[in-house]
């Protein structure tokens, strides 16, 4: 139905601006993109494909009826109840004229078979850039030709000389090691604590000469990478962990540079230490905004594991299978790399390196380090630090299965795929039910040790991301209109998607309020970006009348220990603006290449400035006596509700009408946050891929069903 309507609207001639930049054009005068961007729209370029067709006026195009039954039915579904719109609360920065626009050079990356430089890429022609983006552009102008191909597009780091390198004293080393295990390594735990303590003893008890002879290069590199990871943080006057100052970052980089130098000098056969050190290097590179270098280093790390046979449980010649510490550490680094592989493939839009069919090694044993010796495993009933890494891997397996489903690439096209979404969400509910109490949210985070509190928040974010990843394709169409018999399922899982995105943002805002949103927390920033993207796209879809708003109030999620925000559009909008401002602050300090703020700024501006007159509702007034608290709806439990599909559709419609009055008047808080975000921005250009993809949001056509794979393939790093 939608495809037939799209064929009838095929454009044979694009305007000069869209033609020059190879953008999608509506063929009207002015065309949709030019109208939304406030550009001069002309059709003066020579036309060499037959007789030149004069463009229709924009008014003529909008009034023309369509013969598509699907399109007419879709329009009728919304004619009686126009979709609410956002009112702009800050002035829009004037857009540069076409002759000032150009392309932004971006680092090359694999885009996947479905990317085609399409759909979201165009939000960005006029998107203002954050100061971090401008910083990267200024740095890369003079340094790009000298940067390695494996680091092109990463954060530019000053060269660190090793002439003045010195190891930290013993007391400082002990503090850094303790901070690493208690705070800096929540779920990627590839080391054995008591073994590291023995290495520290060897490092400091024998003096400088013994340091070079007792410890091999890989072991020294591991210690240095522990130091550099911990040095990214420092305690404040009250003992709370905060971001390191400039001196701390310089020391951290010096430790990393020394470790890299040692690993480059490794000779002979690779070892477990060789793999562990390089895996720690990958995590440090991600934390310091060098994603491309991290990905190439990660590839080498995976190859080393394959060469050493870590991926299978067959006995290996020359390996002491009786050493339980080494056996468990091999499993730990293997499965931690499996988990990280999943996230890197999504963040960078590249294929996974580990395939499930190649792995037959068992998961790590859920055991505390002090209970693991070379010849004995003492299983206890205490809370276990290895629970979180194992459950993170189990969740990554569900994500991997979800990513293989056809609807993830081509969009939901059959009713049976709704059942697949139900099954995947059910598996996540079962996973959540199996979590130990301290990781399930039953225990309040403030009563947990710092390390376990970090593990809890990482798994909470991972769960929210998994739910949104599985359900976000439902944002692209009104499947309840296409398949009325699936109305209940569609509404529930769309609500599940929004609830998970909202809860992720709520959790990240608590990080910000507690000053725990660190610039080195690349994972939290990635989850925040995904959640914000989902909510912005939902609001755009509602505004354009492509889907009906969802205003169902759920019981609080079992792992959310604070008052969650409701799902009404105005609240979601203000929530996004607060989170986006914090995300811009976090990435601007020490993570300039992460382009999250730039892309989100484009989505936000598309939402607030693109208001087609056909979707306005001048008959709705703010003072209509509607009270948000009077909304009532069915109540579901997120952990079991995938079995229940009874919704009061009449109440949903009343909720939708009640929300319109709120939806059109953002509060003062929203206006202030918008101003904060705009203060981070200056007129700039986005890369052509992002520019092209997001420009489709300026047209009246529906989103392509492969929107999310294309969105995931955007160059998130410069």
C-alpha positions as CSV (number, residue, x, y, z in Angstrom):
1,X,0.0,0.0,0.0
2,X,2.7,2.5,1.0
3,X,4.9,1.4,-1.8
4,X,2.1,2.0,-4.4
5,X,1.5,5.5,-3.0
6,X,5.2,6.2,-3.2
7,X,5.3,5.1,-6.9
8,X,2.5,7.4,-7.8
9,X,4.5,10.3,-6.3
10,X,7.7,9.6,-8.2
11,X,9.5,12.8,-9.0
12,X,11.1,13.1,-12.5
13,X,12.8,16.5,-11.9
14,X,14.6,17.7,-8.8
15,X,15.3,21.3,-8.0
16,X,18.7,22.8,-8.5
17,X,19.7,22.6,-4.8
18,X,18.6,19.0,-4.4
19,X,20.1,18.0,-7.7
20,X,23.5,19.5,-6.9
21,X,23.6,17.5,-3.6
22,X,21.8,14.4,-4.9
23,X,19.1,14.7,-2.4
24,X,15.5,13.4,-2.4
25,X,13.3,16.2,-3.8
26,X,9.5,16.5,-3.9
27,X,9.5,18.1,-7.3
28,X,7.2,21.0,-6.1
29,X,7.9,24.7,-6.1
30,X,9.2,25.2,-3.5
31,X,10.1,21.6,-2.8
32,X,9.8,20.1,0.6
33,X,13.5,20.2,1.6
34,X,14.0,23.8,0.4
35,X,10.9,24.9,2.2
36,X,11.9,23.3,5.5
37,X,15.5,24.6,5.2
38,X,14.3,28.1,4.1
39,X,16.4,27.9,0.9
40,X,15.7,29.5,-2.4
41,X,14.2,26.8,-4.6
42,X,14.8,27.1,-8.4
43,X,14.6,24.8,-11.5
44,X,17.0,26.7,-13.7
45,X,19.5,23.8,-14.4
46,X,19.4,22.2,-17.9
47,X,17.2,19.1,-18.1
48,X,18.4,16.4,-20.5
49,X,16.0,13.5,-19.9
50,X,13.3,14.4,-22.3
51,X,10.9,17.3,-22.1
52,X,11.4,19.4,-19.1
53,X,8.4,19.1,-16.7
54,X,7.4,22.2,-14.9
55,X,7.2,21.8,-11.2
56,X,3.8,21.8,-9.5
57,X,3.2,24.5,-7.0
58,X,3.3,23.3,-3.4
59,X,-0.4,24.1,-2.8
60,X,-1.3,22.1,-5.9
61,X,0.7,19.1,-4.8
62,X,-0.9,19.0,-1.4
63,X,-4.5,19.3,-2.7
64,X,-4.0,16.6,-5.3
65,X,-6.0,13.4,-4.4
66,X,-4.3,10.1,-4.5
67,X,-5.7,7.0,-6.1
68,X,-3.9,4.7,-3.7
69,X,-6.4,3.0,-1.5
70,X,-3.8,2.5,1.2
71,X,-2.9,6.1,1.1
72,X,-6.4,7.4,1.2
73,X,-7.4,5.1,4.0
74,X,-4.3,6.2,5.9
75,X,-5.3,9.8,5.5
76,X,-8.8,9.2,6.6
77,X,-7.6,7.5,9.7
78,X,-6.1,10.8,10.8
79,X,-8.4,13.4,9.2
80,X,-10.8,13.4,12.1
81,X,-8.1,13.9,14.7
82,X,-5.2,16.1,13.5
83,X,-1.9,15.2,15.1
84,X,-0.5,17.6,17.7
85,X,2.4,19.8,16.8
86,X,5.3,21.3,18.6
87,X,5.6,25.1,19.0
88,X,9.1,26.4,18.5
89,X,10.4,28.0,21.7
90,X,13.6,29.5,20.4
91,X,14.5,31.4,17.3
92,X,15.8,29.3,14.4
93,X,19.3,30.1,13.3
94,X,19.2,31.2,9.6
95,X,20.4,28.6,7.2
96,X,23.4,29.3,5.0
97,X,22.5,29.9,1.3
98,X,23.1,27.0,-1.1
99,X,26.3,28.4,-2.5
100,X,27.9,28.3,0.9
101,X,27.1,24.7,1.5
102,X,29.7,22.0,1.0
103,X,30.6,18.4,2.0
104,X,32.2,17.4,5.2
105,X,35.0,14.9,4.9
106,X,34.4,11.9,7.1
107,X,36.4,8.8,8.0
108,X,35.7,6.0,5.6
109,X,33.8,3.1,7.1
110,X,31.9,0.0,6.0
111,X,28.2,0.8,5.7
112,X,26.7,-2.6,5.2
113,X,24.5,-3.9,2.4
114,X,21.4,-1.9,3.4
115,X,23.0,1.5,4.1
116,X,23.1,3.1,0.6
117,X,23.9,6.5,2.1
118,X,20.2,6.8,2.7
119,X,17.6,7.8,5.0
120,X,18.7,9.7,8.0
121,X,21.6,11.2,6.5
122,X,20.2,14.5,5.6
123,X,19.0,16.0,8.9
124,X,22.1,17.5,8.9
125,X,22.6,19.9,6.1
126,X,21.8,22.8,8.4
127,X,22.5,21.2,11.7
128,X,24.6,23.3,14.0
129,X,27.8,21.7,15.2
130,X,28.8,21.4,18.8
131,X,32.1,23.0,19.9
132,X,33.6,19.6,19.9
133,X,32.8,19.1,16.2
134,X,34.3,22.4,15.3
135,X,37.4,21.5,17.4
136,X,37.8,18.3,15.4
137,X,37.4,20.1,12.1
138,X,40.0,22.6,13.1
139,X,42.4,19.9,14.3
140,X,42.0,17.7,11.3
141,X,42.6,20.5,8.8
142,X,46.3,20.5,9.7
143,X,46.9,17.0,11.0
144,X,44.8,14.7,8.9
145,X,47.5,14.0,6.3
146,X,49.9,12.8,9.1
147,X,47.4,10.6,10.9
148,X,47.6,6.8,10.5
149,X,44.9,5.2,8.4
150,X,44.0,3.2,11.4
151,X,43.3,6.4,13.5
152,X,41.8,8.6,10.8
153,X,38.7,10.3,12.3
154,X,39.6,9.7,15.9
155,X,40.3,12.2,18.6
156,X,43.6,13.9,18.0
157,X,45.9,13.2,20.9
158,X,49.2,15.1,21.5
159,X,52.3,13.1,21.0
160,X,53.5,11.8,24.4
161,X,57.3,11.3,24.8
162,X,58.6,8.5,27.0
163,X,61.8,10.1,28.0
164,X,60.2,11.3,31.2
165,X,58.1,8.2,31.8
166,X,58.3,6.8,35.3
167,X,56.2,4.2,37.1
168,X,53.9,5.3,39.9
169,X,55.1,4.7,43.4
170,X,53.8,1.6,45.2
171,X,51.1,3.4,47.1
172,X,49.7,5.1,44.0
173,X,49.8,1.8,42.1
174,X,47.8,0.1,44.8
175,X,45.2,2.9,44.7
176,X,45.0,2.7,40.9
177,X,44.5,-1.1,40.9
178,X,41.9,-0.9,43.6
179,X,40.0,1.8,41.7
180,X,40.2,-0.3,38.5
181,X,38.5,-3.4,40.1
182,X,36.0,-1.4,42.2
183,X,34.9,1.1,39.6
184,X,36.5,1.1,36.1
185,X,35.7,-2.5,35.1
186,X,32.0,-3.3,35.8
187,X,31.2,-6.0,33.2
188,X,34.4,-6.4,31.0
189,X,36.3,-8.2,33.7
190,X,39.1,-10.2,32.0
191,X,41.6,-10.2,34.8
192,X,42.1,-12.1,38.0
193,X,42.5,-9.8,41.0
194,X,44.9,-11.8,43.1
195,X,47.1,-12.5,40.1
196,X,47.4,-8.8,39.4
197,X,48.4,-8.2,43.1
198,X,51.2,-10.7,42.6
199,X,52.4,-8.9,39.5
200,X,52.4,-5.6,41.5
201,X,54.5,-7.3,44.1
202,X,57.0,-8.5,41.5
203,X,57.0,-5.1,39.9
204,X,58.0,-3.2,43.0
205,X,60.0,-5.6,45.1
206,X,62.8,-6.2,42.8
207,X,63.7,-2.7,41.7
208,X,64.1,-1.4,38.2
209,X,66.4,-4.2,37.0
210,X,64.1,-6.9,38.2
211,X,61.2,-5.1,36.7
212,X,62.6,-5.7,33.3
213,X,63.5,-9.3,33.9
214,X,60.8,-10.8,36.2
215,X,57.9,-9.5,34.2
216,X,57.4,-10.0,30.5
217,X,56.3,-7.2,28.3
218,X,52.6,-8.3,28.2
219,X,52.4,-8.4,32.0
220,X,53.9,-4.9,32.3
221,X,51.6,-3.6,29.6
222,X,48.6,-5.0,31.5
223,X,49.6,-3.2,34.7
224,X,50.1,0.1,32.7
225,X,46.7,-0.3,31.1
226,X,45.1,-0.7,34.5
227,X,46.9,2.4,35.6
228,X,45.8,4.5,32.5
229,X,42.2,3.3,32.8
230,X,42.0,4.3,36.5
231,X,43.8,7.6,36.0
232,X,40.9,8.8,33.9
233,X,39.1,9.2,37.2
234,X,40.0,10.9,40.5
235,X,38.4,11.3,43.9
236,X,37.0,14.8,45.0
237,X,37.4,16.3,48.4
238,X,34.5,14.2,49.7
239,X,35.9,10.9,48.2
240,X,33.4,10.7,45.3
241,X,34.8,9.6,41.9
242,X,35.0,12.4,39.3
243,X,36.5,13.1,35.9
244,X,40.3,13.5,36.0
245,X,41.7,17.0,35.5
246,X,44.0,17.8,32.6
247,X,47.0,16.5,34.5
248,X,45.3,13.2,35.2
249,X,44.5,12.7,31.5
250,X,48.1,13.5,30.6
251,X,49.4,10.9,33.0
252,X,46.8,8.4,31.8
253,X,47.9,8.9,28.2
254,X,51.6,8.5,29.2
255,X,50.8,5.1,30.8
256,X,48.9,4.1,27.7
257,X,51.8,5.2,25.4
258,X,54.3,3.2,27.4
259,X,52.0,0.1,27.3
260,X,51.6,0.5,23.5
261,X,55.4,0.7,23.1
262,X,55.9,-2.5,25.1
263,X,53.3,-4.5,23.1
264,X,54.8,-3.3,19.9
265,X,58.1,-5.0,21.0
266,X,56.5,-8.4,21.8
267,X,58.3,-11.3,20.1
268,X,57.7,-15.0,20.0
269,X,54.5,-16.9,20.5
270,X,51.4,-14.9,21.7
271,X,50.1,-15.6,25.2
272,X,47.0,-15.1,27.3
273,X,48.6,-11.9,28.5
274,X,49.1,-10.6,25.0
275,X,45.3,-11.0,24.5
276,X,44.3,-9.4,27.8
277,X,46.6,-6.4,27.3
278,X,45.2,-5.7,23.8
279,X,41.6,-6.1,25.0
280,X,42.3,-3.5,27.8
281,X,43.8,-1.3,25.1
282,X,40.6,-1.5,23.1
283,X,38.5,-0.4,26.1
284,X,40.9,2.5,26.8
285,X,40.8,3.7,23.2
286,X,37.0,3.7,23.3
287,X,37.0,5.7,26.6
288,X,39.3,8.3,25.1
289,X,37.3,8.8,21.8
290,X,39.4,6.7,19.5
291,X,36.8,4.3,18.1
292,X,38.5,3.6,14.8
293,X,41.8,2.7,16.3
294,X,39.9,0.6,18.9
295,X,38.1,-1.3,16.2
296,X,41.3,-2.2,14.3
297,X,43.0,-3.2,17.6
298,X,40.0,-5.3,18.5
299,X,40.3,-7.1,15.2
300,X,43.9,-8.1,16.1
301,X,42.8,-9.1,19.5
302,X,40.1,-11.4,18.1
303,X,42.5,-12.9,15.7
304,X,45.0,-13.7,18.5
305,X,42.2,-15.5,20.4
306,X,41.3,-17.5,17.3
307,X,45.0,-18.4,16.8
308,X,45.3,-19.5,20.4
309,X,42.0,-21.5,20.2
310,X,40.2,-19.6,22.9
311,X,36.9,-20.0,21.0
312,X,36.6,-23.8,21.4
313,X,36.9,-26.1,24.4
314,X,39.1,-28.8,22.8
315,X,42.2,-29.5,24.8
316,X,45.2,-27.5,23.5
317,X,48.7,-28.9,23.2
318,X,51.2,-27.2,25.5
319,X,48.5,-25.6,27.6
320,X,48.2,-26.4,31.3
321,X,44.5,-27.3,31.5
322,X,44.8,-27.9,35.3
323,X,45.5,-24.2,35.9
324,X,42.0,-23.0,36.7
325,X,42.9,-19.3,36.8
326,X,44.3,-19.4,33.2
327,X,41.3,-21.4,32.1
328,X,38.8,-19.0,33.5
329,X,40.7,-16.0,32.3
330,X,40.6,-17.4,28.7
331,X,36.9,-17.8,29.0
332,X,36.5,-14.3,30.5
333,X,38.4,-12.5,27.7
334,X,36.6,-14.6,25.0
335,X,33.1,-13.8,26.2
336,X,33.8,-10.2,27.1
337,X,35.1,-9.7,23.6
338,X,31.9,-11.4,22.3
339,X,29.8,-8.8,24.2
340,X,31.9,-5.9,23.1
341,X,31.8,-7.1,19.5
342,X,28.1,-6.8,19.5
343,X,28.1,-3.1,20.6
344,X,31.0,-2.1,18.3
345,X,29.3,-3.6,15.3
346,X,26.2,-1.5,16.0
347,X,28.0,1.7,17.0
348,X,30.3,1.7,13.9
349,X,27.9,0.0,11.5
350,X,30.2,-2.9,10.8
351,X,29.8,-6.7,10.8
352,X,30.4,-8.7,13.9
353,X,33.8,-10.5,14.1
354,X,32.6,-13.3,16.4
355,X,29.9,-15.7,14.9
356,X,27.9,-17.9,17.3
357,X,28.5,-21.0,15.3
358,X,32.3,-20.6,15.8
359,X,32.1,-20.6,19.6
360,X,31.7,-23.7,21.7
361,X,33.6,-22.6,24.8
362,X,31.6,-22.5,28.0
363,X,30.7,-19.2,29.8
364,X,33.0,-18.1,32.6
365,X,32.2,-19.6,36.0
366,X,30.3,-17.2,38.3
367,X,32.9,-17.1,41.0
368,X,34.7,-14.3,43.0
369,X,38.4,-13.9,42.3
370,X,39.4,-14.7,45.9
371,X,37.5,-18.0,45.6
372,X,39.5,-19.0,42.5
373,X,42.9,-20.6,42.8
374,X,45.0,-22.5,40.3
375,X,43.7,-25.9,41.5
376,X,40.4,-25.1,43.2
377,X,37.1,-23.3,42.8
378,X,35.3,-22.4,46.0
379,X,31.7,-21.6,45.1
380,X,30.0,-19.5,47.8
381,X,26.5,-17.9,48.3
382,X,27.9,-14.4,48.4
383,X,27.2,-11.8,45.7
384,X,29.5,-12.5,42.9
385,X,31.5,-9.9,40.8
386,X,31.4,-12.3,37.8
387,X,27.5,-12.4,37.7
388,X,27.3,-9.1,35.7
389,X,29.8,-10.1,33.0
390,X,28.1,-13.4,32.4
391,X,24.6,-11.9,32.3
392,X,25.8,-9.2,30.0
393,X,27.0,-11.9,27.6
394,X,23.7,-13.7,27.8
395,X,21.9,-10.5,26.9
396,X,24.3,-10.0,24.0
397,X,23.3,-13.4,22.7
398,X,19.7,-12.3,22.6
399,X,20.7,-9.2,20.8
400,X,22.7,-11.2,18.3
401,X,19.7,-13.4,17.6
402,X,17.5,-10.3,17.2
403,X,20.0,-8.7,14.8
404,X,19.7,-11.8,12.5
405,X,15.9,-11.4,12.2
406,X,14.9,-10.2,8.7
407,X,12.6,-7.5,10.1
408,X,15.6,-5.7,11.6
409,X,17.0,-5.0,8.1
410,X,13.9,-4.8,5.9
411,X,11.3,-3.7,8.4
412,X,8.2,-5.4,9.8
413,X,6.4,-6.8,6.7
414,X,4.3,-9.7,8.1
415,X,2.1,-10.3,11.1
416,X,4.3,-13.2,12.1
417,X,7.2,-10.8,12.8
418,X,5.1,-9.2,15.5
419,X,5.2,-12.7,17.1
420,X,9.0,-12.7,16.8
421,X,9.1,-9.4,18.6
422,X,6.9,-10.9,21.4
423,X,9.3,-13.9,21.6
424,X,12.4,-11.8,21.9
425,X,10.9,-9.5,24.5
426,X,9.8,-12.6,26.4
427,X,13.4,-13.9,26.4
428,X,14.6,-10.6,27.8
429,X,11.9,-10.8,30.5
430,X,13.1,-14.3,31.4
431,X,16.7,-13.1,31.4
432,X,15.7,-10.3,33.8
433,X,13.9,-12.7,36.1
434,X,17.1,-14.8,36.4
435,X,19.2,-11.9,37.6
436,X,20.5,-12.1,41.2
437,X,18.8,-9.7,43.6
438,X,21.6,-7.1,43.6
439,X,21.5,-6.9,39.8
440,X,17.7,-7.0,39.3
441,X,16.9,-3.6,40.9
442,X,15.3,-5.1,44.0
443,X,18.2,-3.8,46.1
444,X,18.5,0.0,46.2
445,X,21.7,1.1,44.4
446,X,22.8,3.3,47.4
447,X,23.1,0.2,49.6
448,X,25.5,-1.6,47.1
449,X,29.2,-1.5,47.0
450,X,30.5,1.0,44.3
451,X,31.6,-1.8,42.0
452,X,28.3,-3.7,42.2
453,X,26.3,-0.4,41.8
454,X,28.2,0.2,38.5
455,X,27.4,-3.3,37.4
456,X,23.7,-2.7,38.2
457,X,23.5,0.5,36.1
458,X,25.4,-1.1,33.2
459,X,23.0,-4.0,33.0
460,X,20.0,-1.7,33.4
461,X,21.2,0.3,30.4
462,X,21.9,-2.9,28.5
463,X,18.4,-4.1,29.1
464,X,16.8,-0.8,28.0
465,X,18.9,-0.9,24.8
466,X,17.9,-4.5,24.0
467,X,14.2,-3.7,24.4
468,X,14.4,-0.6,22.2
469,X,16.6,-2.4,19.6
470,X,14.0,-5.2,19.2
471,X,10.9,-3.0,19.1
472,X,12.1,0.2,17.4
473,X,11.1,-0.9,13.8
474,X,7.5,-0.5,15.0
475,X,8.0,3.3,14.9
476,X,8.2,3.3,11.1
477,X,4.5,2.5,10.3
478,X,1.1,2.4,11.9
479,X,0.9,-1.4,11.8
480,X,-2.3,-1.2,13.9
481,X,-4.0,0.4,10.8
482,X,-2.4,-2.1,8.4
483,X,-3.3,-5.2,10.5
484,X,-6.2,-4.2,12.9
485,X,-6.1,-7.6,14.5
486,X,-2.6,-6.8,15.8
487,X,-3.7,-3.5,17.4
488,X,-3.1,-4.7,20.9
489,X,0.3,-6.2,20.2
490,X,1.4,-3.2,18.2
491,X,0.4,-0.7,20.9
492,X,1.9,-2.7,23.7
493,X,5.3,-3.2,22.1
494,X,5.5,0.4,20.8
495,X,4.8,1.4,24.4
496,X,7.5,-1.0,25.5
497,X,10.0,0.7,23.2
498,X,9.1,4.2,24.5
499,X,9.1,3.1,28.1
500,X,12.6,1.6,27.8
501,X,13.9,4.7,26.0
502,X,12.4,6.9,28.6
503,X,13.8,4.8,31.5
504,X,17.2,4.9,29.9
505,X,17.1,8.7,29.7
506,X,15.8,8.9,33.3
507,X,18.7,6.8,34.5
508,X,21.3,8.8,32.7
509,X,19.8,12.0,34.1
510,X,20.4,10.6,37.5
511,X,24.0,10.1,36.5
512,X,24.1,13.7,35.6
513,X,22.5,14.9,38.8
514,X,25.0,12.9,40.8
515,X,27.9,14.1,38.6
516,X,28.5,10.6,37.5
517,X,28.1,11.1,33.7
518,X,31.8,10.8,32.8
519,X,33.1,11.8,29.4
520,X,34.9,8.4,29.3
521,X,31.7,6.5,29.7
522,X,31.3,5.8,26.0
523,X,28.7,3.0,26.6
524,X,26.3,5.3,28.6
525,X,26.7,8.0,25.9
526,X,25.8,5.5,23.2
527,X,22.7,4.2,25.0
528,X,21.6,7.8,25.6
529,X,22.0,8.6,21.9
530,X,19.9,5.6,20.9
531,X,17.1,6.4,23.5
532,X,17.0,10.1,22.4
533,X,16.9,9.1,18.7
534,X,13.9,6.8,19.3
535,X,11.9,9.4,21.2
536,X,12.7,12.2,18.7
537,X,11.6,9.9,15.9
538,X,8.5,8.9,17.7
539,X,7.6,12.6,18.2
540,X,8.3,13.4,14.6
541,X,6.1,10.5,13.5
542,X,3.2,11.6,15.7
543,X,3.6,15.1,14.5
544,X,3.4,14.0,10.9
545,X,0.3,11.9,11.6
546,X,2.1,8.7,10.6
547,X,1.4,6.9,13.9
548,X,-1.0,7.6,16.8
549,X,0.4,8.8,20.1
550,X,0.8,6.2,22.9
551,X,-0.3,7.5,26.3
552,X,-0.6,4.3,28.3
553,X,0.7,4.5,31.8
554,X,2.6,1.4,33.0
555,X,3.5,0.2,36.4
556,X,7.0,1.3,37.2
557,X,9.7,-1.1,35.8
558,X,11.0,-3.4,38.5
559,X,14.5,-2.2,38.1
560,X,13.6,1.5,38.1
561,X,13.8,2.8,41.7
562,X,12.8,6.4,41.0
563,X,9.6,8.1,39.7
564,X,9.6,7.5,35.9
565,X,8.3,10.1,33.6
566,X,5.0,9.6,31.9
567,X,4.8,8.8,28.2
568,X,2.9,11.9,27.1
569,X,4.6,13.8,24.3
570,X,5.3,17.1,26.0
571,X,7.0,15.3,28.9
572,X,9.1,13.1,26.6
573,X,10.1,16.2,24.7
574,X,11.3,18.1,27.8
575,X,13.0,15.0,29.1
576,X,15.0,14.7,25.8
577,X,16.1,18.2,26.0
578,X,17.5,17.9,29.5
579,X,19.3,14.7,28.6
580,X,20.6,16.1,25.3
581,X,22.1,19.1,27.1
582,X,24.0,16.8,29.5
583,X,25.1,14.6,26.6
584,X,26.5,17.6,24.8
585,X,28.4,18.6,27.9
586,X,29.9,15.2,28.4
587,X,31.0,14.7,24.8
588,X,32.3,18.2,24.4
589,X,34.8,17.9,27.2
590,X,36.9,14.9,26.3
591,X,35.1,13.1,23.5
592,X,34.9,15.5,20.5
593,X,34.7,12.9,17.8
594,X,31.5,11.4,19.1
595,X,28.9,13.1,16.8
596,X,25.9,12.2,18.9
597,X,25.1,15.8,19.8
598,X,25.3,16.9,16.2
599,X,22.9,14.2,14.9
600,X,20.4,14.7,17.8
601,X,20.5,18.5,17.2
602,X,19.4,17.8,13.7
603,X,16.5,15.6,14.8
604,X,15.4,18.1,17.4
605,X,15.4,21.0,15.0
606,X,13.6,18.9,12.4
607,X,10.9,18.3,15.1
608,X,10.6,21.9,16.2
609,X,10.8,23.7,12.8
610,X,9.1,21.3,10.4
611,X,5.4,22.0,11.0
612,X,3.3,21.3,7.9
613,X,0.2,23.4,8.0
614,X,-1.9,20.3,7.1
615,X,-1.0,18.8,10.6
616,X,-1.7,21.9,12.6
617,X,-4.8,21.9,14.9
618,X,-5.9,25.5,15.5
619,X,-9.0,24.4,17.3
620,X,-7.2,23.0,20.3
621,X,-6.6,25.6,23.0
622,X,-4.3,25.3,26.0
623,X,-7.0,26.2,28.5
624,X,-9.5,23.4,27.7
625,X,-9.6,22.2,31.2
626,X,-7.6,19.0,30.5
627,X,-5.5,17.7,33.3
628,X,-2.7,15.3,32.5
629,X,-3.2,13.6,35.8
630,X,-6.8,12.7,34.8
631,X,-5.6,10.3,32.1
632,X,-6.3,6.7,32.9
633,X,-5.2,3.6,31.0
634,X,-4.7,0.0,31.4
635,X,-1.8,-1.1,33.7
636,X,0.7,-3.7,32.7
637,X,3.7,-5.2,34.3
638,X,6.7,-5.0,31.9
639,X,8.1,-8.4,33.0
640,X,4.9,-10.4,32.1
641,X,2.8,-8.1,29.9
642,X,4.0,-9.6,26.7
643,X,1.4,-12.4,27.5
644,X,-1.4,-9.8,27.8
645,X,-2.9,-8.0,24.9
646,X,-6.1,-6.2,26.1
647,X,-6.2,-2.5,25.5
648,X,-8.9,0.0,25.9
649,X,-8.7,1.7,22.5
650,X,-11.4,4.2,23.3
651,X,-9.5,5.4,26.3
652,X,-6.4,5.6,24.1
653,X,-8.2,8.0,21.8
654,X,-9.4,10.1,24.7
655,X,-5.8,10.2,26.1
656,X,-4.5,11.3,22.7
657,X,-7.0,14.1,22.5
658,X,-6.3,15.2,26.0
659,X,-2.5,15.3,25.3
660,X,-2.9,17.7,22.4
661,X,-3.4,20.7,24.6
662,X,-0.3,19.9,26.6
663,X,1.7,18.9,23.5
664,X,1.5,22.4,22.0
665,X,2.9,24.4,24.9
666,X,6.3,23.3,26.2
667,X,7.1,24.8,29.5
668,X,9.7,27.3,30.6
669,X,12.0,24.4,31.5
670,X,12.0,23.2,27.9
671,X,12.7,26.6,26.6
672,X,15.7,27.0,28.9
673,X,17.1,23.6,27.9
674,X,16.7,24.4,24.2
675,X,18.7,27.6,24.7
676,X,21.4,25.5,26.5
677,X,21.6,23.1,23.6
678,X,21.7,25.9,21.0
679,X,24.5,27.6,22.9
680,X,26.6,24.5,22.1
681,X,25.9,25.0,18.4
682,X,27.2,27.1,15.6
683,X,26.2,26.9,11.9
684,X,28.0,24.0,10.3
685,X,27.5,21.1,7.8
686,X,26.9,17.5,8.5
687,X,28.4,14.7,6.6
688,X,26.6,13.9,3.3
689,X,25.4,10.5,4.6
690,X,23.6,11.9,7.6
691,X,22.5,14.9,5.6
692,X,20.8,12.6,3.0
693,X,19.1,10.3,5.5
694,X,17.6,13.0,7.7
695,X,16.4,15.1,4.7
696,X,13.7,12.5,4.1
697,X,12.1,13.7,7.4
698,X,11.5,17.0,5.6
699,X,9.2,15.3,3.1
700,X,5.7,14.0,3.5
701,X,6.6,10.5,2.5
702,X,6.7,7.7,5.1
703,X,10.0,6.4,6.4
704,X,11.8,3.6,4.6
705,X,11.5,0.2,6.4
706,X,15.3,-0.1,6.5
707,X,15.6,3.2,8.3
708,X,17.2,1.8,11.4
709,X,20.0,-0.2,9.7
710,X,20.8,3.0,7.8
711,X,20.7,5.0,10.9
712,X,23.0,2.6,12.7
713,X,25.5,2.9,9.8
714,X,25.8,6.7,10.1
715,X,29.4,7.8,10.8
716,X,29.1,8.4,14.6
717,X,32.7,9.3,14.7
718,X,34.3,12.0,12.6
